[in-house]
Amino acid sequence: MDLGIRGGLGKACALALALEGVNITMMARTKDVLEAAANEIREASGVRVTAVAGDVTTEAGRAALLAACPAPDILVNNAGGPPPGDFREWDRDTWVRALDANMITPILLIKATVDGMIARRFGRIVNITSSAVKHPIDILGLSNGARTGLTGFVAGLARKTVADNVTINNLLPGPFDTDRLRSTIAIQAKTSGRTAEEVVRDRHRATPAGRFGSPAEFGGLCAFVCSAHTGFITGQNFLIDGGTYPGTL
């Protein structure tokens, strides 16, 4: 899996799976941070953890990852989201980078691994997308577009693989207490003239749960969706946002 590694949801998924006895192959761009996370997971779980430093959004990165683990039973796709902004400021290259990271890369990794899963009659593919797929955020247009495109692709493919016990589902996180969220809060505080504590308080108030989610909660759901108990669940979008989305469906 490609991990938003330091304090993120990808690492939480890797740890939760490792604690269930799953051997892990994980990729991130920053080698020292990746190795530290791998060691933490090894010590906590005792499973084999292979760390591959690289950029999964590149052909070379994907090749290195697949060379280290050519026949996975579980694939968790997770790449960092594109930056926020006004769509008027985004040129074609900006859109292509977002699509490469958050739509095309997961599709290419699915393409490289799904037939082996079908042949072995077991596979679990999980894409970490965003609550913005369900509840678009105006300044996250790049993410809204790229991740929704991936969701549409998965909706079709997931119905073709499930008869062979290969499921494909998406996890849609809302506000989780990660390094990425904390950096976003710091930016919001700076631009609004408020303290980070004030921003956090307002964000908590806007969430029915009254708090941010914990990475461990997210990892636990990921591990369940990847388990042998979920062969009848495919093509679904699990919105995990503390009740923030106000709709019925």
N, C-alpha and C positions, 0 to 999 in steps of 0.2 A: 504494500500500500504506500501511497505518497502521503506524507504527514505534514500538517501544519503543526510543527513538532514541539515547540518549546513548552507551551502550556496550553495546547490546543486540543480540539476535538479529535483529530487524527490520532494523536498520542493516546488519548483516552480510549479510543476504539481498540488500538493495538494492545493496550494493557488489559482491557476487559477480555479480549479474545485469548491472550496469553494465560490469564488466570483460569481460563477454561481448558487449558492444555494445548492450545493451538500454537504451532511453530510459526514464527513471524519473519517475513521479509519486508523491510520498510525503507522508504526512500525520502530524503529531504536534501535541500541544497547545501545547508551549512554543516560541514562534516563534524566539527567538534560538538555541536548541539545534538546532532543525530546520534553520535556515539554515546553521549551522556544519557540520552533517552533510552537507547538500546540497553545500556548497562543497567539502568534502573528497572527496565522490564525484565531482564534476565534475573536480577537479584530477587525481584518480587514473585516471579513465577517459576523459575527453573527451566523454562522452555528454551529451545534454540532460537536465537534472534540474529538475523543477518541484516546488517546495515549497509545500504548502498547509497553513497553520496552522489547526488546528481539532480538534474532538473527534469522532472517527468514530462514537462510540456515540450521537450525537444525529442527528436528522433533518437539521438544518442543516449539520452537519459532513459527512455523507454526500453531501448535495446539492452542497456546495462541491467535494468530492473528485471527484465524477462530472462536474461541470461542467468541471473542469480536464482530465479524461481520461475522456470518455464511452464510449470503445470500446477498452478495453485487451485485449491478447492474453494478458496474464498478470495474475493477481490473487493477491496474497499478503495474507492476512488475519492480523493480529496486533494484539491489544489486551492491555494489562496484566491480569494475573490479579487476582482479588478477594482481599481480605485473609484470613489464616488465622484460626482461632478454633474455638469450640465451637458446634455447631449450635443448642444451646439458647438462644444469645444472638442469633440471627438472626431478625429479623422478616420479614414479607412484602416490605417495601420493599428490604431487603438482598438477598433472593433475586432480586427483579426486576432490580435493578441488575446483579447477576452474570450473569443470563440475557441481559439487554440487551447487555452488553459481549462476552460470550464465546460466545454462541449466536445470538441474534437478529441482531445487527449483521453477522456474517459471512454469514448466510443472506440478509439483505436485499441485501448487496453482490453475492452470487452471483446473486440474482434479477435485479438491475439489469444484469448484464454477460453472463450465460451465453448468452442467445439470440443476441447479436451474435457471440460466439465460434462458436456453432453455424453461423450463417450464413456466416462466413468460413472454416469448417472448420479452425480451429485455436484452441485455448485451453488454458491451464494454470492451474488454481486450486489454491493451496496454503494450507492453514490451519495456522498454528502453534498447537498445542494444548499438551499437557503429558504427560510420562511418567505423570502421575497418572491418565490415562485407562486405561492398562494396569495400573498398579500404584498403586492409590489411597492417598493419604496422609490419615490421619484428621483432621488439623487443617485440611486444604484441601477441606473438604466442598463449599464453594461452587464451587470450580474443578472438583472431581471431577464434580459434577452438571451444570454448564453445559457443560463441554467434552465430556463423554460424550454429552450430548444432541445437540450439533453433530455428533459422530462418527456417531451413529445416522442423522441426517438425510443426511449425506454418503454413507453406505453405500448408501442407496437411489438417490439422484440420480446418483451417479457411474456407475452401470450404464446409465443412460438417455442419457448424453451422449457416451460414449466412441466410439460408432460414427461420430460426427461429428468425431473427433479432438479432443475436449475432455475432458481428464482432471481429476479432483478427488482430491487426496490430502492427507494430514495428516502433519505433522512433530511428533513427540512428544519434546521435549527433556528430558533429565535435568539434572544439575548442570553448567551452563556458566559460565565466568568472565565474568559480566556485572555491571553496576552493581546490578541487582536482587539477585543472589546475594550480593554483598558487603554490601549493606544488611541482608539476612536474617542473614548471619553476624554482623554487628555486634550485632544484636538478640539472637541466640542467646548470644553471648559475655556480653552485659550481664546477661541473665536467669539465666545459669548460673554466673556468677562466674568464667568462664574468659577467657583472652585470645583475640583473634580468631585468632591463629596456632594455638592449641590446637584451636579449632573446625575450622579448615581442615585441620589434620593428621588429625583424627578423620574428617572427611568424605572425605578422600583414601583413608584406610584402608578406608572402607566401600564404595568404588568399585573394582571389579576392575581398571580401568585405572590406578588409583593416582593420579589427577589429575582436575581439572575439564576439560571440553571447552573448546575455543577457539571463539569466534564465527566465525572464518574456516572452521573445519571444518563448522559448521552452514550457513553461507552457501554453501559449495561443494555440499553436498547439495541445498540448495534450488534452486540454479541447474541442477543436473542434472535434478531432477524437473520443472523448467520447460522442459526442452530438447525439441528435435524427436525425440530418441531414446527418449522415454518414452511414446509414444502407446499402448502396450500395457499400461501400468501405471495402474490407477485404483481408487479406493475403498480405498487401502491406508494403513496407519498405520506410519510409519517411526519406530521407537523408537531414540533416539540418547542412550544413557545410560551409555556406558562399561562395559556389561555388568552394571549393577546389578540389573536385573530378573532373577530367578532361574528363570523358567519356560521351558518348551520352546516354547510357542506364544504 
